[in-house]
Amino acid sequence: MIYRQVQDWDDAYANGVHIVGGGQWPDTWTDRAKPYRQTLRDLGRAELDLAYGPGERERFDLFHPEGAARGLVVFVHGGYWMALDKSCLSHLAAGPLAHGYAVAMPSYSLCPTERVTRIVQQIAAAIAAAGERVAGPIHLTGHSAGGHLVTQVATTGTPLAEAMRARLDNIVSISGLHDLRPLLATRMNETLHLDAAEAVLQSPALCQPLASIRLTAWVGGSERPEFLRQSALLANIWTGMGIPTASVVEADRHHFNVVDGLADPAHPLTEALVRPAAGF
């Protein structure tokens, strides 16, 4: 791939305007998530709005498989740390649940109320709270800004306590943002309030990953060039740090439908997330 000099960083990170029908999201997600969440609740397999901290948005939903859980999947939503919540994508729990994993979906405080550094701390707290309820290995996945959060919490500077670090196994970053420095040149930074130091400290591509993890960097083939670059970047760098790493570009997927595979137990994205270490 030839990377051309970026002239407009706002456009480089704009998604909806470059997707036909892009304005239908996030409503398309919510329309699927709401009935799915209610179905699991009716079956007694959903615990909703569990607290992991004192803040209004420091809550997570926990969905249980049939029978004993094999482990825990934590899915973190995106929205450029400025939008969305845990309820938008509940239906994506279907794939991991079918493989016997419990699935936790946390919300977190949004910028500018909190900075990105604090949001990373909140996600660590959510993982710990869910991990106290579900035994076994912990697999993390997140979309866009959520991809950033699950990879950043899997680095050596993680706020996670040692016991939880030891349980982290597999990380799947879906269209993740792994180097925050380009965002300093965007208008959205008027809300994010990133400075140069925080952008470096909170960029997974510039941090040392935990030695025990595996990484899959997953991105849609029809995404903006910056998301393709950001995905390849982390896979490249963490491979050089000795981490078992896979890089997947899913054809004909854009930034909003690239997550859909998680709703399908047989989809390669779900399989990449739940795959045991021996099959990596």
matplotlib code that plots the C-alpha trace (Angstrom):
import matplotlib.pyplot as plt

x = [0.0, 1.2, 0.5, 0.0, 0.5, -2.6, -3.9, -7.1, -6.9, -10.6, -11.6, -9.1, -11.0, -14.5, -16.5, -20.2, -19.8, -17.8, -20.3, -23.4, -26.3, -23.8, -26.4, -28.4, -25.8, -26.0, -29.8, -29.2, -27.2, -29.7, -32.6, -30.9, -29.5, -32.6, -34.7, -31.7, -31.0, -34.6, -34.6, -31.6, -33.2, -36.4, -34.3, -32.6, -29.2, -28.7, -27.6, -27.9, -26.4, -24.0, -21.8, -18.0, -17.5, -19.4, -19.9, -23.2, -21.7, -19.5, -21.9, -21.7, -24.1, -23.2, -24.7, -24.4, -24.2, -26.2, -24.4, -21.1, -19.0, -15.7, -14.3, -15.1, -15.3, -15.3, -16.6, -15.9, -17.9, -16.5, -17.7, -14.3, -14.5, -17.3, -20.5, -22.5, -22.9, -23.0, -26.6, -25.9, -24.3, -25.7, -26.5, -22.8, -22.7, -24.4, -21.3, -19.2, -22.2, -22.8, -19.2, -19.8, -18.3, -19.9, -19.9, -19.5, -20.2, -19.3, -20.1, -17.6, -17.5, -17.2, -14.9, -14.8, -16.1, -13.1, -9.8, -8.8, -6.4, -9.2, -11.3, -8.6, -8.7, -12.4, -12.2, -9.6, -12.1, -14.9, -12.8, -11.9, -15.5, -16.7, -13.7, -14.7, -18.1, -16.8, -13.9, -11.5, -9.5, -10.4, -10.7, -11.0, -12.4, -13.5, -14.5, -12.7, -12.1, -13.0, -10.2, -7.9, -9.1, -8.8, -5.3, -4.1, -5.3, -3.2, 0.1, 2.6, 1.3, -2.2, -4.2, -5.2, -4.0, -1.6, -4.3, -6.4, -3.4, -2.5, -6.0, -5.8, -5.4, -6.7, -7.2, -9.1, -9.0, -11.7, -10.8, -8.9, -7.1, -3.6, -1.6, -3.4, -1.0, -2.8, -5.9, -4.0, -4.6, -8.3, -11.2, -12.5, -9.5, -11.4, -13.5, -10.9, -8.4, -5.4, -2.0, 1.2, 2.3, -1.0, -1.3, 2.1, 1.4, -2.0, -1.0, -0.8, 1.5, 4.0, 3.7, 5.0, 2.3, 1.9, 3.9, 1.0, -1.4, -2.3, -3.5, -5.7, -6.0, -9.2, -10.3, -12.7, -11.3, -13.6, -12.5, -10.8, -7.0, -6.2, -8.0, -6.3, -3.0, -3.7, -4.7, -1.6, 0.6, -0.2, 0.1, 3.5, 4.9, 3.6, 4.8, 8.3, 7.8, 7.3, 3.5, 1.6, -0.2, -2.6, -3.7, -7.0, -8.6, -12.2, -13.2, -16.3, -16.7, -16.8, -16.3, -19.8, -20.6, -17.2, -18.4, -21.4, -19.4, -19.5, -23.3, -22.6, -21.0, -19.5, -18.0, -14.2, -14.3, -16.0, -13.7, -10.7, -12.0, -12.8, -10.0, -7.8, -4.1, -3.3, -5.3, -3.7]
y = [0.0, 3.5, 6.0, 9.5, 12.6, 13.5, 17.1, 17.0, 15.0, 15.6, 14.0, 11.2, 10.1, 10.8, 7.7, 8.2, 10.7, 8.2, 5.3, 5.0, 5.3, 6.1, 8.1, 5.0, 4.2, 3.9, 3.4, 0.2, -1.3, -0.1, -1.6, -5.0, -4.6, -3.7, -6.8, -9.1, -7.7, -8.1, -11.7, -12.6, -10.8, -12.8, -16.0, -14.9, -14.7, -10.9, -8.8, -5.1, -1.9, -3.5, -0.9, -1.0, 2.5, 5.4, 7.4, 7.5, 5.7, 3.3, 0.4, -2.8, -5.4, -9.0, -11.7, -15.4, -18.4, -21.6, -23.6, -22.8, -20.1, -21.1, -17.7, -14.0, -11.8, -8.0, -5.9, -2.1, 0.2, 3.0, 6.5, 8.4, 8.4, 11.0, 9.0, 5.8, 3.4, -0.2, -0.7, 0.0, -3.3, -5.9, -8.2, -8.7, -10.9, -13.7, -15.1, -15.5, -16.6, -19.5, -20.6, -20.7, -17.3, -14.8, -11.4, -8.1, -4.8, -1.6, 2.0, 4.7, 8.4, 10.5, 13.3, 16.1, 15.1, 12.8, 12.5, 9.4, 8.4, 8.3, 6.3, 3.6, 3.4, 2.9, 0.1, -1.6, -1.3, -2.7, -5.7, -6.4, -6.1, -8.5, -10.8, -11.2, -12.5, -14.9, -17.3, -18.3, -16.6, -13.1, -12.2, -8.5, -6.9, -3.4, -1.3, 1.9, 3.8, 0.6, -1.1, 1.5, 0.9, -2.9, -2.8, 0.0, -1.9, -4.9, -3.0, -3.0, 0.4, -1.1, -0.1, -3.8, -5.6, -8.5, -11.1, -9.8, -9.2, -12.9, -13.8, -11.7, -14.0, -12.9, -9.3, -8.5, -4.8, -4.1, -1.0, 0.2, 3.5, 2.6, 5.8, 8.9, 11.5, 12.2, 13.1, 16.2, 17.7, 17.1, 19.3, 16.6, 17.3, 20.4, 17.8, 15.1, 17.6, 15.4, 16.9, 15.6, 13.8, 12.0, 11.0, 9.3, 7.7, 6.4, 5.0, 1.2, 1.2, 3.2, 1.0, -2.4, -5.1, -7.6, -10.7, -13.2, -11.9, -12.6, -10.0, -9.9, -6.5, -6.7, -4.0, -3.7, -3.6, -0.6, 1.5, 4.9, 4.5, 5.8, 2.9, 0.4, 2.0, 2.1, -1.6, -2.7, -0.5, -2.2, -5.7, -4.8, -3.3, -5.8, -8.7, -7.1, -7.2, -11.0, -11.1, -13.7, -11.5, -11.7, -9.0, -9.4, -7.1, -8.3, -7.6, -5.5, -4.2, -0.6, 1.0, 0.4, -3.1, -4.6, -5.6, -7.6, -10.8, -11.0, -11.7, -14.9, -17.8, -19.2, -16.0, -15.8, -12.7, -14.6, -17.5, -15.2, -13.9, -17.2, -19.2, -20.9, -20.3, -23.6, -22.7, -19.3]
z = [0.0, -0.8, 2.0, 0.8, 2.8, 4.7, 3.9, 5.9, 9.2, 9.9, 6.7, 7.3, 10.4, 9.1, 8.5, 8.0, 5.1, 3.1, 3.6, 1.5, 4.0, 6.7, 8.6, 9.5, 12.2, 15.2, 14.9, 12.9, 15.8, 18.4, 16.5, 16.8, 20.2, 22.1, 21.4, 21.8, 25.2, 26.2, 25.0, 27.2, 30.1, 29.7, 29.7, 33.0, 31.2, 31.4, 34.4, 33.4, 34.7, 37.1, 38.8, 38.5, 39.9, 41.4, 38.1, 36.3, 33.2, 35.2, 34.5, 32.5, 31.2, 31.7, 29.5, 30.4, 28.1, 28.6, 31.3, 32.9, 31.2, 29.6, 30.3, 29.8, 26.7, 27.3, 24.4, 24.5, 22.2, 20.1, 19.3, 19.4, 23.3, 22.8, 22.0, 22.3, 25.3, 26.2, 25.0, 21.3, 20.4, 22.8, 19.9, 19.2, 22.3, 20.4, 18.8, 21.9, 24.0, 21.6, 22.2, 26.0, 27.0, 29.2, 27.6, 29.5, 27.8, 29.7, 29.3, 30.2, 30.8, 27.7, 26.7, 27.6, 31.0, 31.3, 29.5, 27.6, 30.3, 32.8, 30.4, 30.1, 33.9, 33.8, 31.3, 33.5, 36.5, 34.3, 33.3, 36.9, 38.1, 35.4, 36.0, 39.6, 38.5, 35.8, 36.1, 33.4, 30.7, 29.6, 26.0, 25.1, 22.0, 21.0, 18.0, 16.9, 20.1, 21.9, 20.0, 21.4, 24.9, 24.9, 23.5, 25.8, 28.8, 27.6, 27.8, 30.7, 32.0, 32.5, 35.6, 35.9, 39.0, 38.5, 39.1, 36.2, 34.0, 34.3, 33.0, 29.9, 26.9, 23.5, 22.2, 19.1, 18.1, 15.4, 13.4, 16.4, 16.9, 18.1, 17.6, 18.9, 17.7, 14.4, 16.4, 17.7, 14.3, 14.2, 15.3, 17.5, 19.8, 20.9, 22.8, 23.5, 24.9, 24.1, 24.4, 22.9, 26.1, 26.7, 23.0, 23.3, 26.7, 25.7, 22.2, 22.3, 19.3, 21.4, 24.5, 25.5, 25.3, 28.1, 27.3, 27.9, 25.3, 21.7, 19.2, 16.2, 14.4, 12.3, 9.9, 7.0, 3.5, 2.6, 5.5, 5.4, 4.7, 8.2, 9.8, 7.5, 8.5, 12.2, 12.2, 10.3, 12.4, 15.7, 14.2, 12.8, 15.9, 18.4, 16.2, 16.6, 20.3, 20.3, 20.5, 18.5, 16.1, 13.2, 10.9, 9.0, 6.4, 5.9, 2.3, 1.5, 5.1, 6.1, 9.5, 10.8, 9.5, 10.2, 13.7, 12.5, 12.4, 16.2, 16.1, 14.1, 16.0, 12.8, 11.5, 11.3, 13.6, 16.3, 15.8, 16.1, 19.4, 21.1, 19.6, 22.3, 22.4, 20.9, 17.8, 17.2]

ax = plt.figure().add_subplot(projection="3d")
ax.plot(x, y, z, "-o")
ax.set_aspect("equal")
plt.show()
